[in-house]
Amino acid sequence: MGAESSALQSCALKGPPVTLPSGLAVFPAELQDGRVASVFVYKRENEDKVNKAAKHLKTLRHPCLLRFLSCSVEADGIHLVTERVQPLEVALATLSSAEVCAGIYDILLALIFLHDRGHLTHNNVCASSVFVSEDGHWKLGAMETVCQVPQATPEFLRSIQSVRDPAGVPPEETAPEFTALPEAHGHARDAYAFGKLAERLLETLSGQADALCSFRQTLHAALLHPAPQRRPALRTLLPHGFFRNDFLEVVNFLKSLTLKSEEEKTEFFKFLLDRVSCLPEELVAARLVPLLLNQLVFAEPVAVRSFLPHLLGPKKDGAPGGTPCLLSPALFRARVVPVLLRLFEVHEEHVRLVLLTHLEAYAAHFTREQLRTVVLPQVLLGLRDTSTPIVAITLHSLAVLVSLLGPEVVVGGERTKIFKRTAPSFTKTTDLSPEGDQFTQTTKFPVNGLPDVRNTSTGGHVPPSPQASEDWPDWSEPEGPETRTVSTQGAPPEPQGAAGSLLRDLEAAAGTRNDLEHGGPGPAASLGGGTAAAPGRLQALRTVVPPLSEEAELLASSRPPKTSPARSVDNPEPAKPPKGSSQERRPQAPSEWGLGEEFTIQVKKKPGQDPELDWFADMTPEIKPSAAVLILPGLRTGPVDPHEDAVSPGMQFSSKFAAADTTEAESEGWGDAGELTWGDGSW
C-alpha cells in the first residue's frame, strides 16, 4: 500500500459522508488533478477485508464493477478510493423506470461476468452493494465478500455474516446439513439474492405491464426457487422481453458499435431519431449524450446526416420550419456543452468537420469565456491545416464567432476604415444582408447627397414641417462663387440679395403664360411704362412659352439655383465663369440640343485630385444652365443697353420653353374640294 498511499496524499474529502447499512462511511472527494472520487472509510480492524476488496477491484475490470483508484491507511481508518459514485439507496428516488430497468441489467451483466469469466461468487448481492456512477450506470461493489465457488464454505459465510443482507440469504443456508455448493451450481446463491433485489426494485416501476408481469413470474419460478439446483444461470435472463426496450437497445448497440456491420449501423442510425424521441429528455441527456457524441459516431456518415443535426442544437420556440431538436436549452447547456468542449480538443478531421458544420446552432449557448479560451484557439488551428475542407469550414466558423465575440477578439490587431458608404442619394432603410441572415444591418442614406437636417441640427429638436416627409433641400439659398448663374437681364433685386434662381425664372415664365391666356395683369401686361403690348408680341409669347407639365414643374423645382455670368442689378461687375469651364466643354446652343438633353445631368471632374484617394470624385453632378430668360422691358429698372436688344428672340427665353422654329409649308390638306364634302351625309 506504500505507493498507493503516496498517490492518495492529495485527495481531499468533500462534504458529509453517507453511511451504509453495514456501517461503512462513503465520502465524496476530489483528487489533485481535479477529478472527483469517492472514499470508503473502513475501520482499522477490518484491514484484511479491505485488502481483499482492493485486490478484487484491481484485478477484475468490467464496466459494471466499481472502478478502483487507490487505497491507503490514514489516521481515521483505511481509505479505499474509487470513482465517484453514490449508493443506490440514495439515488433510487431520482431514477426513472427506464433507468431502473437499465440498472438491473447492469447488475445482471456484472454477476454474469463474475460467474462465467472469474468463476467467483459475490455472496452479498443487495441494494447496499450497488452504486450509481455519474454517467448513470449501476456498479456492483462490496467486493470484500467475493470468493471462489469452492471457498464458499459455511465457515466463510459465517465470517461475513455481519455485512451480508439477511434478505439475500438463501433458505438452504439455514439447514443444519448445509455444505458448500458444487461448482456447477455455484451461481445459485447469487441468483437467489439477485431475484430478491430485482423483486424489490420492480415495485418502483411503471409501464411495460406485460413484460413486467412476465419478468416477475420468471423471478419467482426460477431464481427464487427453494432448491438451488432448480435456479438457472443468470445469463438465461438476458433475452427476456423485460430488457427489450428502446433505451436499453440503443445503449447496448452503442457500447458494441465497433462490432457491428455496416448494414447494421446504417439501419440503426437511420431510425435512431424515432426511437430516441420517445424517451424522456433527462434520460437522453444523462445517459445517451456521452454515448452519441464521440469519435466513433462522428465517423458514421448516416449518423452525421440523419441524427447528429438534431442533437447538436437545442430546441427553438416558434421555429416550426427548423430542424427539430431533442433537448431543451437548459439541458443542452448542462449536458451537451461540456461534452462539446472536450471534443474540441480532439484533433481528428472528421470530428472537427462535424463540430464546425453545426457551430452556428450551438455556439450561442457557450459562455463568452468558453468561446474565447477553448473554442476560438481550437478553431484557429484549422487555418494552418493542409486540408481544404478544414480551412473552408474554419473560415465560415470564424464569421460565426465574430458575431459573438466581436472582431477585436477574433481578428485582433489594428483595423482601419477601408469601405465607405456610397449609396444612391435617397432616403430609405436598406437591408444589406442576405435573406435569412441573422446579422442584418440597416443603413440610412442621405437625401440627394445631403445629411438629414433633422439629425445634423445643432439646435436640438427640430419642429416638424409639412414638407419634412419629403426632405427636399432649400434651393433658395445663394450658391458659392464657383456656381454658374442664369442671366436675369436687369431683374429687380431679390429679398435675399441673390441674382435670381432658375426656379423663380420658371415660375415667372409659367405665370406669364397663365396671365396671357386668362387676360389678367402680369409682368408682360405693359411694356415701356404702361403702354399695352402689341398683339403680335403677345402671340409670340404664347408661341415661345409652352405650357408647363406637372413633371416639368417638379423637375424645375428640384434644380439648384444657378447664377448667370451676365451683369445683375445688384452687382454690376460681370460674374466670373468657373475656372477651366471653357476648356472642359463648349455650351451647346438650344438648336443643337436633342429631345430632353436640357434635363441631362452633366458630370464634372475635379482636376488635380488623385482618383486613388476618392473613387467617386468624378460622380459629382453638374447641371448645365439653360439659355437666358427674357425679362420684359417694362420690368427693367436699369439703363437699357442697345446691344442687349440685338439678342435673338429665341435666346431671350429659356430654351426649356422655346418652341421649335419650323417653317410652315403650304399643303393641300385633304385634297381637292370636290373629293370630300363635309356636308355630304352619305359617308
C-alpha positions as CSV (number, residue, x, y, z in Angstrom):
1,M,0.0,0.0,0.0
2,G,3.0,2.4,0.1
3,A,2.9,3.6,-3.5
4,E,-0.9,3.7,-3.3
5,S,-0.7,5.8,-0.1
6,S,1.6,8.3,-1.7
7,A,-0.7,8.7,-4.6
8,L,-3.5,9.5,-2.3
9,Q,-1.9,12.2,-0.3
10,S,-3.5,14.9,-2.5
11,C,-7.0,13.5,-2.1
12,A,-9.3,15.8,-0.1
13,L,-12.6,14.8,1.4
14,K,-15.6,17.0,0.4
15,G,-18.9,17.1,2.1
16,P,-20.6,14.9,4.7
17,P,-20.4,11.1,4.4
18,V,-23.2,8.6,3.5
19,T,-23.4,5.7,6.0
20,L,-24.3,2.3,4.5
21,P,-26.4,-0.3,6.5
22,S,-23.2,-2.2,7.1
23,G,-21.7,0.8,8.9
24,L,-19.4,1.8,6.1
25,A,-19.0,5.6,5.5
26,V,-18.7,6.9,1.9
27,F,-17.2,10.4,1.5
28,P,-17.2,12.5,-1.7
29,A,-13.6,13.5,-2.5
30,E,-11.5,15.4,-5.0
31,L,-8.1,14.4,-6.4
32,Q,-5.2,16.8,-7.0
33,D,-5.8,16.8,-10.8
34,G,-9.4,17.9,-10.3
35,R,-11.1,14.6,-10.8
36,V,-13.9,13.7,-8.4
37,A,-13.8,10.4,-6.5
38,S,-15.5,8.5,-3.6
39,V,-13.6,7.4,-0.5
40,F,-14.8,4.3,1.5
41,V,-13.5,4.5,5.1
42,Y,-13.1,1.2,6.9
43,K,-12.1,0.6,10.4
44,R,-8.5,-0.5,11.1
45,E,-9.5,-3.9,12.5
46,N,-11.0,-4.7,9.0
47,E,-7.7,-4.4,7.2
48,D,-7.8,-7.9,5.9
49,K,-11.2,-7.4,4.4
50,V,-10.1,-4.1,2.8
51,N,-7.0,-5.7,1.3
52,K,-9.2,-8.4,-0.2
53,A,-11.7,-6.0,-1.6
54,A,-8.9,-3.8,-3.1
55,K,-7.3,-6.9,-4.7
56,H,-10.6,-7.9,-6.4
57,L,-11.2,-4.4,-7.6
58,K,-7.8,-4.1,-9.1
59,T,-7.8,-7.4,-10.9
60,L,-11.5,-7.5,-12.0
61,R,-12.2,-4.9,-14.7
62,H,-15.7,-4.6,-16.1
63,P,-17.9,-1.5,-16.9
64,C,-20.4,-2.7,-14.3
65,L,-18.0,-3.2,-11.5
66,L,-16.8,-0.4,-9.2
67,R,-13.6,1.1,-10.6
68,F,-10.6,1.1,-8.2
69,L,-8.3,4.2,-7.9
70,S,-6.1,3.7,-4.7
71,C,-6.0,2.5,-1.1
72,S,-4.2,3.9,1.9
73,V,-4.1,3.8,5.7
74,E,-5.0,7.1,7.4
75,A,-5.4,8.2,11.0
76,D,-9.2,7.8,10.9
77,G,-9.1,4.4,9.2
78,I,-8.4,2.7,5.9
79,H,-9.3,4.7,2.8
80,L,-10.4,2.9,-0.3
81,V,-10.7,5.4,-3.2
82,T,-12.9,4.6,-6.2
83,E,-14.7,6.5,-9.0
84,R,-17.3,9.0,-7.9
85,V,-20.5,7.1,-7.0
86,Q,-23.4,7.3,-4.7
87,P,-25.3,4.5,-3.0
88,L,-28.4,3.1,-4.8
89,E,-30.5,3.8,-1.7
90,V,-29.8,7.5,-2.1
91,A,-30.2,7.8,-5.9
92,L,-33.2,5.4,-6.3
93,A,-35.8,8.1,-5.7
94,T,-34.5,10.2,-8.6
95,L,-34.3,7.5,-11.2
96,S,-36.9,6.8,-13.9
97,S,-38.4,3.4,-14.8
98,A,-36.1,3.1,-17.9
99,E,-33.0,3.8,-15.7
100,V,-34.1,1.3,-13.1
101,C,-34.6,-1.3,-15.8
102,A,-31.1,-0.5,-17.3
103,G,-29.6,-0.6,-13.8
104,I,-31.0,-4.1,-13.2
105,Y,-29.5,-5.1,-16.5
106,D,-26.1,-3.7,-15.4
107,I,-26.0,-5.7,-12.2
108,L,-27.1,-8.8,-14.2
109,L,-24.1,-8.3,-16.5
110,A,-21.7,-7.8,-13.6
111,L,-22.8,-11.1,-12.0
112,I,-22.6,-13.0,-15.3
113,F,-19.0,-11.7,-15.6
114,L,-18.1,-12.9,-12.1
115,H,-19.7,-16.3,-12.6
116,D,-18.6,-17.1,-16.2
117,R,-15.3,-15.3,-16.5
118,G,-14.0,-15.2,-13.0
119,H,-15.6,-18.4,-11.6
120,L,-16.4,-16.3,-8.5
121,T,-19.4,-15.8,-6.3
122,H,-20.3,-12.4,-4.8
123,N,-22.2,-13.7,-1.8
124,N,-23.8,-10.3,-0.9
125,V,-25.9,-9.1,-3.8
126,C,-28.2,-6.4,-2.2
127,A,-29.1,-2.8,-2.5
128,S,-26.2,-1.6,-0.2
129,S,-23.7,-3.3,-2.6
130,V,-25.0,-1.4,-5.7
131,F,-23.8,2.1,-6.5
132,V,-24.8,4.6,-9.2
133,S,-22.0,6.4,-11.1
134,E,-22.1,9.9,-12.5
135,D,-22.9,8.7,-16.0
136,G,-26.0,6.7,-14.7
137,H,-24.6,3.2,-14.8
138,W,-25.1,0.9,-11.9
139,K,-21.9,-0.5,-10.4
140,L,-21.5,-3.6,-8.2
141,G,-19.3,-3.1,-5.2
142,A,-18.7,-4.5,-1.7
143,M,-16.1,-6.9,-3.1
144,E,-14.8,-7.9,0.3
145,T,-17.3,-10.8,0.3
146,V,-16.2,-12.2,-3.1
147,C,-14.6,-15.6,-3.2
148,Q,-14.2,-18.6,-5.5
149,V,-17.0,-21.1,-5.6
150,P,-15.2,-23.9,-3.7
151,Q,-14.2,-21.4,-1.0
152,A,-17.8,-20.5,-0.1
153,T,-18.0,-22.9,2.8
154,P,-20.3,-22.5,5.8
155,E,-17.4,-21.2,7.9
156,F,-16.6,-18.5,5.3
157,L,-20.2,-17.5,5.1
158,R,-20.5,-17.2,8.9
159,S,-17.4,-14.9,8.9
160,I,-19.0,-12.4,6.6
161,Q,-22.5,-12.7,8.1
162,S,-22.2,-9.3,9.7
163,V,-22.0,-7.5,6.4
164,R,-24.5,-9.6,4.4
165,D,-28.1,-8.6,3.9
166,P,-30.4,-11.1,5.6
167,A,-33.0,-10.7,2.8
168,G,-30.5,-12.1,0.3
169,V,-29.5,-15.2,2.3
170,P,-30.9,-18.3,0.5
171,P,-33.0,-20.8,2.5
172,E,-30.6,-23.7,2.1
173,E,-28.0,-22.0,4.3
174,T,-30.3,-22.2,7.3
175,A,-30.5,-26.0,7.1
176,P,-28.2,-27.9,9.5
177,E,-26.9,-30.2,6.8
178,F,-25.8,-27.3,4.6
179,T,-22.5,-27.8,2.8
180,A,-20.6,-25.9,0.1
181,L,-22.4,-26.0,-3.3
182,P,-20.9,-27.8,-6.2
183,E,-19.2,-25.7,-8.8
184,A,-21.9,-26.4,-11.3
185,H,-24.4,-24.7,-9.1
186,G,-22.1,-22.1,-7.6
187,H,-24.3,-19.3,-9.1
188,A,-27.4,-20.4,-7.1
189,R,-26.6,-18.2,-4.1
190,D,-26.2,-15.0,-6.1
191,A,-29.1,-15.9,-8.3
192,Y,-31.4,-16.0,-5.3
193,A,-30.1,-12.7,-3.9
194,F,-30.4,-11.1,-7.4
195,G,-34.0,-12.3,-7.5
196,K,-34.8,-10.7,-4.2
197,L,-33.1,-7.4,-5.2
198,A,-35.0,-7.3,-8.6
199,E,-38.3,-8.1,-6.9
200,R,-37.9,-5.2,-4.6
201,L,-36.9,-2.8,-7.5
202,L,-39.9,-3.9,-9.7
203,E,-42.2,-2.4,-7.2
204,T,-41.0,1.1,-8.1
205,L,-41.5,0.6,-11.9
206,S,-44.4,1.6,-14.1
207,G,-45.2,0.8,-17.7
208,Q,-44.3,-2.3,-19.6
209,A,-47.2,-4.1,-17.9
210,D,-46.9,-7.3,-19.8
211,A,-43.1,-7.5,-19.8
212,L,-43.0,-6.5,-16.1
213,C,-45.6,-9.2,-15.1
214,S,-43.7,-11.8,-17.1
215,F,-40.4,-10.9,-15.6
216,R,-41.8,-11.1,-12.1
217,Q,-43.2,-14.6,-12.7
218,T,-39.8,-15.7,-14.0
219,L,-38.2,-14.4,-10.8
220,H,-40.5,-16.4,-8.6
221,A,-40.5,-19.6,-10.7
222,A,-36.7,-19.7,-11.4
223,L,-34.4,-17.5,-9.3
224,L,-36.4,-17.7,-6.1
225,H,-36.9,-21.4,-6.2
226,P,-36.2,-23.1,-2.8
227,A,-34.0,-25.8,-4.4
228,P,-30.6,-24.3,-5.5
229,Q,-30.3,-27.0,-8.3
230,R,-33.5,-25.5,-9.9
231,R,-32.1,-22.0,-10.2
232,P,-30.9,-21.4,-13.7
233,A,-27.8,-19.4,-14.7
234,L,-28.3,-15.7,-14.8
235,R,-27.3,-15.5,-18.5
236,T,-30.6,-17.1,-19.4
237,L,-32.4,-13.9,-18.4
238,L,-30.6,-11.7,-21.0
239,P,-33.1,-12.4,-23.8
240,H,-36.1,-11.7,-21.7
241,G,-38.6,-9.2,-23.0
242,F,-38.3,-7.1,-19.9
243,F,-34.9,-5.9,-21.2
244,R,-36.1,-5.3,-24.7
245,N,-36.9,-1.6,-24.8
246,D,-35.7,1.3,-26.9
247,F,-33.4,2.8,-24.2
248,L,-31.6,-0.5,-23.4
249,E,-31.3,-1.5,-27.1
250,V,-29.8,1.9,-28.0
251,V,-27.3,1.8,-25.1
252,N,-26.3,-1.8,-25.9
253,F,-25.8,-1.1,-29.6
254,L,-23.7,2.0,-28.9
255,K,-21.5,0.1,-26.5
256,S,-20.7,-2.5,-29.1
257,L,-20.6,-0.2,-32.1
258,T,-17.3,-1.4,-33.3
259,L,-18.6,-5.0,-33.5
260,K,-21.5,-4.1,-35.8
261,S,-21.5,-4.5,-39.6
262,E,-22.1,-1.6,-41.9
263,E,-25.6,-2.7,-42.7
264,E,-26.5,-2.9,-39.0
265,K,-25.1,0.6,-38.3
266,T,-26.9,2.1,-41.3
267,E,-30.2,0.6,-40.2
268,F,-29.6,1.6,-36.6
269,F,-28.8,5.3,-37.2
270,K,-31.4,5.6,-39.9
271,F,-34.2,5.1,-37.3
272,L,-32.4,6.3,-34.2
273,L,-34.2,9.7,-34.1
274,D,-37.6,8.0,-33.9
275,R,-36.5,5.7,-31.1
276,V,-34.8,8.5,-29.1
277,S,-37.7,10.9,-29.5
278,C,-39.9,8.7,-27.4
279,L,-37.6,8.8,-24.4
280,P,-37.6,11.4,-21.7
281,E,-35.3,14.4,-22.3
282,E,-33.5,13.9,-19.0
283,L,-32.7,10.3,-19.8
284,V,-31.4,11.2,-23.2
285,A,-29.2,14.0,-21.8
286,A,-27.8,12.0,-18.9
287,R,-27.3,8.6,-20.5
288,L,-27.2,8.8,-24.3
289,V,-25.4,12.1,-24.9
290,P,-22.0,10.7,-23.8
291,L,-22.5,7.6,-26.0
292,L,-23.6,9.6,-29.0
293,L,-21.1,12.4,-29.0
294,N,-17.9,10.6,-29.6
295,Q,-15.4,9.9,-32.4
296,L,-17.0,6.6,-33.4
297,V,-20.4,8.1,-34.0
298,F,-19.0,11.1,-35.8
299,A,-17.3,8.7,-38.2
300,E,-20.6,7.2,-39.4
301,P,-22.0,9.1,-42.4
302,V,-25.6,8.0,-41.7
303,A,-25.4,9.3,-38.2
304,V,-23.8,12.6,-39.3
305,R,-26.6,13.1,-41.9
306,S,-29.7,11.7,-40.2
307,F,-29.2,12.1,-36.4
308,L,-26.5,14.4,-35.2
309,P,-28.1,17.7,-36.5
310,H,-31.0,17.0,-34.1
311,L,-28.6,16.6,-31.2
312,L,-26.1,19.4,-31.9
313,G,-28.5,22.1,-31.1
314,P,-31.3,23.0,-28.6
315,K,-35.0,23.3,-29.2
316,K,-36.1,26.6,-30.5
317,D,-39.5,28.1,-29.6
318,G,-41.6,29.3,-32.5
319,A,-39.4,27.8,-35.3
320,P,-41.6,25.1,-36.9
321,G,-39.6,25.2,-40.1
322,G,-36.2,24.5,-38.5
323,T,-34.6,21.2,-37.5
324,P,-36.5,19.6,-34.7
325,C,-34.0,19.1,-31.8
326,L,-34.2,16.7,-28.8
327,L,-33.1,18.8,-25.8
328,S,-34.2,22.0,-24.2
329,P,-31.8,24.9,-23.9
330,A,-31.2,24.2,-20.2
331,L,-30.4,20.6,-20.6
332,F,-28.3,21.3,-23.7
333,R,-26.1,23.7,-21.7
334,A,-25.9,21.3,-18.7
335,R,-25.2,18.1,-20.6
336,V,-24.1,18.7,-24.2
337,V,-21.9,21.8,-23.8
338,P,-19.3,20.0,-21.5
339,V,-19.0,17.1,-24.0
340,L,-18.6,19.5,-26.9
341,L,-15.8,21.4,-25.1
342,R,-13.9,18.1,-24.7
343,L,-14.5,17.2,-28.4
344,F,-12.9,20.5,-29.5
345,E,-9.6,19.2,-28.1
346,V,-9.8,16.1,-30.3
347,H,-7.7,16.8,-33.3
348,E,-9.4,14.4,-35.7
349,E,-10.5,15.7,-39.1
350,H,-13.9,14.1,-39.2
351,V,-14.7,15.2,-35.6
352,R,-13.7,18.8,-36.4
353,L,-15.7,18.9,-39.6
354,V,-18.9,17.9,-37.8
355,L,-18.3,20.3,-34.9
356,L,-17.7,23.3,-37.2
357,T,-20.5,22.4,-39.6
358,H,-23.1,22.9,-36.8
359,L,-21.3,25.6,-34.8
360,E,-23.9,28.2,-35.6
361,A,-26.6,26.1,-34.0
362,Y,-24.9,25.8,-30.6
363,A,-22.2,28.4,-30.3
364,A,-24.6,30.9,-28.6
365,H,-25.0,28.5,-25.7
366,F,-21.4,28.6,-24.7
367,T,-20.2,31.3,-22.3
368,R,-18.1,34.1,-23.6
369,E,-15.1,32.7,-21.6
370,Q,-15.6,29.3,-23.1
371,L,-15.7,30.7,-26.6
372,R,-12.6,32.8,-26.0
373,T,-10.4,30.4,-24.2
374,V,-11.4,27.0,-25.6
375,V,-13.3,27.2,-28.9
376,L,-11.6,30.1,-30.6
377,P,-8.0,28.8,-30.2
378,Q,-9.0,25.4,-31.4
379,V,-10.9,26.8,-34.4
380,L,-7.9,29.0,-35.4
381,L,-5.8,25.9,-35.7
382,G,-7.7,24.9,-38.8
383,L,-6.3,27.9,-40.7
384,R,-2.9,26.2,-40.8
385,D,-4.2,22.8,-41.7
386,T,-3.4,21.3,-45.1
387,S,-6.9,20.0,-45.6
388,T,-9.0,22.3,-47.9
389,P,-12.4,21.3,-46.3
390,I,-10.9,22.1,-42.8
391,V,-9.7,25.6,-43.9
392,A,-13.0,26.3,-45.6
393,I,-15.2,25.4,-42.7
394,T,-12.8,27.2,-40.3
395,L,-13.3,30.5,-42.2
396,H,-17.1,30.0,-42.0
397,S,-16.9,29.3,-38.3
398,L,-14.8,32.5,-37.7
399,A,-17.7,34.5,-39.1
400,V,-20.0,33.0,-36.5
401,L,-17.5,33.7,-33.7
402,V,-17.2,37.4,-34.9
403,S,-20.9,37.9,-34.2
404,L,-20.5,36.5,-30.6
405,L,-17.0,37.7,-29.6
406,G,-16.5,40.8,-31.8
407,P,-13.9,41.4,-34.4
408,E,-11.5,42.8,-31.8
409,V,-11.2,39.3,-30.2
410,V,-11.4,37.1,-33.3
411,V,-9.3,39.2,-35.8
412,G,-7.2,41.3,-33.4
413,G,-4.6,43.9,-34.4
414,E,-5.3,47.4,-35.6
415,R,-8.1,48.0,-38.0
416,T,-8.9,50.9,-40.3
417,K,-11.9,52.1,-42.2
418,I,-11.5,50.9,-45.8
419,F,-15.0,50.5,-47.2
420,K,-17.1,53.6,-47.4
421,R,-20.9,54.0,-47.6
422,T,-21.6,55.3,-51.1
423,A,-25.2,54.5,-51.8
424,P,-27.8,56.2,-54.2
425,S,-28.9,59.6,-52.9
426,F,-32.3,58.9,-51.5
427,T,-33.6,58.2,-48.0
428,K,-34.6,54.7,-47.1
429,T,-33.8,51.9,-44.8
430,T,-31.9,49.3,-46.7
431,D,-31.2,45.7,-45.7
432,L,-27.8,44.9,-47.0
433,S,-27.7,41.3,-45.6
434,P,-28.8,38.1,-47.4
435,E,-32.2,36.8,-46.8
436,G,-32.4,34.8,-43.5
437,D,-29.1,36.2,-42.3
438,Q,-29.1,36.7,-38.5
439,F,-26.6,39.5,-38.8
440,T,-28.9,42.0,-40.5
441,Q,-27.8,45.6,-40.7
442,T,-29.8,48.7,-41.8
443,T,-28.4,51.8,-43.3
444,K,-29.9,55.3,-43.5
445,F,-28.9,57.0,-46.7
446,P,-29.0,60.9,-47.1
447,V,-31.2,62.9,-49.4
448,N,-29.5,63.9,-52.7
449,G,-26.1,63.5,-51.0
450,L,-27.1,65.8,-48.1
451,P,-27.4,64.6,-44.5
452,D,-30.7,64.6,-42.8
453,V,-31.2,68.1,-41.4
454,R,-33.2,66.7,-38.5
455,N,-30.2,64.8,-37.3
456,T,-27.5,67.4,-38.0
457,S,-29.3,70.3,-36.5
458,T,-27.4,71.8,-33.6
459,G,-30.4,73.5,-32.1
460,G,-31.8,70.3,-30.5
461,H,-35.3,69.2,-31.6
462,V,-36.4,70.5,-35.0
463,P,-40.2,71.2,-35.1
464,P,-42.0,69.2,-37.8
465,S,-42.9,70.9,-41.0
466,P,-45.4,70.0,-43.7
467,Q,-42.5,69.2,-46.1
468,A,-40.5,67.2,-43.6
469,S,-41.6,63.9,-45.1
470,E,-40.0,64.8,-48.5
471,D,-36.8,66.2,-47.0
472,W,-36.1,68.4,-50.0
473,P,-33.2,70.8,-49.7
474,D,-33.7,74.6,-49.7
475,W,-32.7,75.7,-53.1
476,S,-33.5,79.4,-52.3
477,E,-30.1,79.8,-50.5
478,P,-27.4,81.6,-52.5
479,E,-24.7,79.4,-54.2
480,G,-21.0,79.7,-53.9
481,P,-18.8,81.8,-56.2
482,E,-17.9,79.0,-58.5
483,T,-21.5,78.2,-59.4
484,R,-22.9,79.2,-62.7
485,T,-25.7,81.8,-62.8
486,V,-28.6,82.4,-65.1
487,S,-28.9,85.8,-66.7
488,T,-31.6,88.0,-65.3
489,Q,-31.2,90.9,-67.7
490,G,-31.9,93.7,-65.3
491,A,-34.2,91.9,-62.9
492,P,-35.1,93.7,-59.7
493,P,-33.2,92.6,-56.6
494,E,-34.5,89.6,-54.7
495,P,-35.3,89.8,-50.9
496,Q,-32.3,87.6,-50.2
497,G,-30.0,89.6,-52.4
498,A,-29.5,86.8,-54.9
499,A,-29.3,87.4,-58.6
500,G,-32.3,85.1,-59.1
501,S,-32.7,81.4,-59.4
502,L,-33.8,79.1,-62.2
503,L,-36.8,78.1,-60.1
504,R,-38.1,81.7,-60.0
505,D,-37.5,82.1,-63.7
506,L,-39.5,79.0,-64.4
507,E,-42.3,80.2,-62.1
508,A,-42.2,83.7,-63.8
509,A,-42.5,82.1,-67.2
510,A,-45.3,79.9,-66.1
511,G,-47.1,83.0,-64.6
512,T,-46.6,84.9,-67.8
513,R,-48.2,82.1,-69.7
514,N,-51.2,81.9,-67.4
515,D,-51.7,85.7,-67.5
516,L,-51.6,85.8,-71.2
517,E,-54.1,83.0,-71.6
518,H,-56.5,84.4,-69.0
519,G,-56.0,88.1,-69.9
520,G,-55.1,89.1,-66.4
521,P,-52.4,91.5,-65.4
522,G,-48.9,90.1,-65.4
523,P,-45.3,91.1,-65.8
524,A,-45.9,91.4,-69.6
525,A,-49.1,93.3,-69.3
526,S,-47.5,96.6,-70.2
527,L,-44.3,97.4,-72.0
528,G,-42.4,100.7,-71.7
529,G,-44.0,102.2,-68.7
530,G,-47.6,101.3,-69.1
531,T,-48.0,101.0,-72.8
532,A,-50.1,98.0,-73.8
533,A,-48.2,95.2,-75.6
534,A,-48.8,94.7,-79.2
535,P,-51.0,91.8,-80.2
536,G,-48.2,90.3,-82.3
537,R,-45.9,90.4,-79.3
538,L,-48.4,88.6,-77.1
539,Q,-48.8,86.0,-79.8
540,A,-45.1,85.5,-79.9
541,L,-45.0,85.0,-76.2
542,R,-47.7,82.3,-76.4
543,T,-45.6,80.6,-79.1
544,V,-42.3,80.8,-77.3
545,V,-43.5,79.9,-73.8
546,P,-45.2,76.5,-73.9
547,P,-47.4,75.2,-71.1
548,L,-45.6,73.6,-68.2
549,S,-46.5,70.0,-67.4
550,E,-46.5,68.7,-63.8
551,E,-43.3,66.7,-64.5
552,A,-41.5,69.8,-65.8
553,E,-42.6,71.9,-62.9
554,L,-41.5,69.2,-60.4
555,L,-38.1,68.9,-62.1
556,A,-37.7,72.6,-62.3
557,S,-38.5,72.9,-58.6
558,S,-35.7,70.3,-57.8
559,R,-33.0,72.1,-59.8
560,P,-30.4,74.0,-57.8
561,P,-30.1,77.8,-58.4
562,K,-27.6,78.9,-60.9
563,T,-26.4,82.5,-61.2
564,S,-25.7,84.0,-64.6
565,P,-22.3,85.2,-65.6
566,A,-24.0,88.3,-67.0
567,R,-24.3,91.5,-65.0
568,S,-27.1,91.8,-62.4
569,V,-28.7,94.8,-60.9
570,D,-27.1,94.3,-57.5
571,N,-23.7,93.6,-58.8
572,P,-22.7,95.5,-62.0
573,E,-19.4,93.6,-62.2
574,P,-19.5,90.8,-64.6
575,A,-19.6,87.4,-62.9
576,K,-16.6,85.3,-63.5
577,P,-17.2,81.9,-65.1
578,P,-15.9,78.8,-63.3
579,K,-12.2,78.1,-63.6
580,G,-11.5,75.9,-66.5
581,S,-15.1,75.6,-67.7
582,S,-14.2,76.8,-71.2
583,Q,-11.6,74.1,-71.6
584,E,-13.9,71.3,-70.4
585,R,-16.8,71.7,-72.8
586,R,-18.4,74.2,-75.1
587,P,-22.0,75.2,-74.2
588,Q,-24.5,74.0,-76.8
589,A,-27.0,76.3,-78.3
590,P,-30.6,75.4,-77.9
591,S,-30.8,74.4,-81.6
592,E,-28.1,71.8,-81.0
593,W,-29.9,70.1,-78.1
594,G,-31.7,66.9,-78.6
595,L,-35.0,66.0,-77.1
596,G,-34.7,66.1,-73.3
597,E,-31.0,67.0,-73.3
598,E,-31.7,70.1,-71.3
599,F,-32.5,67.7,-68.4
600,T,-29.3,65.7,-68.6
601,I,-27.1,65.9,-65.6
602,Q,-23.5,66.6,-66.7
603,V,-20.7,65.1,-64.7
604,K,-17.9,67.5,-63.8
605,K,-14.5,66.1,-63.0
606,K,-12.4,67.8,-60.4
607,P,-8.9,68.4,-61.8
608,G,-5.8,67.8,-59.9
609,Q,-7.2,65.2,-57.5
610,D,-5.8,61.8,-57.2
611,P,-8.5,59.2,-58.1
612,E,-7.0,56.7,-55.7
613,L,-8.0,58.9,-52.8
614,D,-11.6,59.1,-53.7
615,W,-13.1,56.6,-56.1
616,F,-16.3,58.6,-56.6
617,A,-14.7,62.0,-57.2
618,D,-15.9,62.0,-60.8
619,M,-19.5,61.4,-59.8
620,T,-20.2,65.0,-58.7
621,P,-23.2,66.1,-60.7
622,E,-23.1,69.3,-62.8
623,I,-26.3,70.7,-64.1
624,K,-25.7,73.0,-67.1
625,P,-27.8,76.1,-67.2
626,S,-30.2,76.8,-69.9
627,A,-30.3,80.0,-72.1
628,A,-31.2,83.3,-70.6
629,V,-34.8,84.0,-69.7
630,L,-36.4,87.1,-71.2
631,I,-37.2,90.0,-68.8
632,L,-39.7,92.3,-70.4
633,P,-38.6,95.8,-70.9
634,G,-41.4,97.1,-68.6
635,L,-39.8,95.4,-65.6
636,R,-36.3,96.8,-66.2
637,T,-35.0,99.2,-63.6
638,G,-31.5,99.9,-65.0
639,P,-30.3,101.6,-68.2
640,V,-31.0,99.7,-71.4
641,D,-28.0,98.5,-73.3
642,P,-28.7,98.8,-77.0
643,H,-26.6,95.6,-77.6
644,E,-29.0,93.6,-75.5
645,D,-31.9,94.3,-77.8
646,A,-29.8,92.6,-80.6
647,V,-30.3,89.2,-78.9
648,S,-32.4,87.0,-80.9
649,P,-36.0,86.5,-79.6
650,G,-35.3,82.8,-79.4
651,M,-32.5,83.4,-76.9
652,Q,-34.5,85.8,-74.8
653,F,-36.4,82.9,-73.3
654,S,-35.2,79.8,-71.5
655,S,-34.6,77.1,-74.1
656,K,-36.7,74.7,-72.0
657,F,-39.8,76.6,-73.1
658,A,-38.6,77.5,-76.6
659,A,-40.7,76.1,-79.4
660,A,-39.0,74.6,-82.4
661,D,-38.6,77.2,-85.2
662,T,-40.2,75.5,-88.1
663,T,-41.4,76.9,-91.3
664,E,-45.0,76.1,-92.1
665,A,-45.2,75.0,-95.7
666,E,-48.4,75.0,-97.7
667,S,-50.0,71.7,-98.0
668,E,-53.0,70.6,-99.9
669,G,-54.8,69.5,-96.8
670,W,-57.4,66.9,-97.5
671,G,-57.1,67.3,-101.3
672,D,-59.4,68.9,-103.8
673,A,-62.6,70.5,-102.7
674,G,-64.5,68.1,-104.7
675,E,-63.0,65.0,-103.1
676,L,-64.6,65.4,-99.7
677,T,-67.8,67.2,-98.9
678,W,-68.3,67.8,-95.2
679,G,-72.0,68.3,-95.7
680,D,-72.4,65.1,-97.5
681,G,-74.1,62.7,-95.2
682,S,-73.6,59.6,-97.4
683,W,-70.3,58.7,-95.6
